Amino acid sequence: MKQHIITVNKEDKTTRLDKFIATQIEDLSRSRIKALIESQNLLKNDAVFEDCSYHIKENDIFTINIPEIEPTKMVAKEIPLDIVFEDDDFLIINKQAGLTVHPGAGNHDDTLA
């Protein structure tokens, strides 16, 4: 787990929390930051804090914990595909209706991914 400790200085005060963290940890998107905050991975002055829209104040101290991303457990399956073009770099298919592209809520198997 990675951990970042960020102290708010005078120039940053009144910025929204999620925007502020995005400027401090550039490899995190705002949606990922929101998910981390909502899953109780953010502390404000050593207490769990879950308000993404909070306007930060000078001397606030935030600790954000970034859990390791768990590898996916996708298993390849034989799915008949209508391949239009294929080379070493590209694969173009005519995706049939109803084929889910990638795993998501309610459909984790039988996807193009």
N, C-alpha and C positions, 0 to 999 in steps of 0.2 A: 504494500500500500504506500502510495506517495502522499506526502503531507506538505502543504504550503501554509506558511504563516504570513499574514499580510496586515500591516498597520496603516491606517488611513492618516494621511497628512492633510494639512490645511488646504492645499490646492484641490484635493479630490472630494472634499466634503460636499454633501447634498446630491451626489451622483447616486443613481439607483444601484443597489448592491450587485445585481447580476451583470450590469454593464461595467461596473468597477472591476469585478473579478475577471471579466473577459479581457480587460486591458492589462491585468497583472499576470494572467496565465494564458498566453496567446494560443496554446495548442488545445484549448477547450472552447467548444462552441457555447453560445448562450443557452441552447436547449440542453446540452449536457450539464452545464452549470445549474440550470433549473432543476434537473433531475437529481443531481447530487444534493442540492439544498433540500428538496422535498423528501429525500430518503435519509435525512438527518445526518448528512456527512459534513455539515458546516457548524462550526462553533463561533459564537460571538462572545468575546470576553469569557471564554471557557464554559459557555452554556449552549446547548443545542439551539439552533436558530433556523427557522424555516420560511421567513418572509423575503421572497425574491425582490419585491418592489420596495423594500426598505430603503430610505435615503440615508446613506452612510454619514457618520459624524466624525469629526477630527478625533483622533486617538482611539477609535474603535479598533479592536484587534480581532481579525478573523482567522480561523484555522480551518482549512478545507482539506478533507481526507478524500483521496481519489483511489478507490479500490482497484485492484488489478482486474482487467477485463478477462472474463472467463471465456476460454475458447469454445466455439460452437461445436455442436456434435452432429453436424450434417453428414448424412450418408448418401453416397451417390446411388441413383436409381436409374434404371433404363426407362426413358420417356421418349416416345417417338417424336422427332422434331422435323419440321419442314425447313431444311437448311437451304438458304438462298445463295450464300457465299461463305467461303471459309478459306483462310490462309493462316500463316504462322502468327499473325497479329489480330485478326478479326474473325468473328463469327456472326453472320447475319442470319436471323431466322424469321420465318413468318409465324409469329406466336399465335397459337390457337386460343380462341375465347375460352375463358375459364381456367387457364393455366396461370397460377400465382407465380409472380416473378421471384420474390424472396420471402423467407419466413417472417411471419408477423402474428399478431394476436389471432388465435383460433386456427392458424394453419402453419404448422412447423415442418411438415413433411410434404413430399410430392410437389416441390417448387422448382422453378427453373434454376435457381441458385444451386 
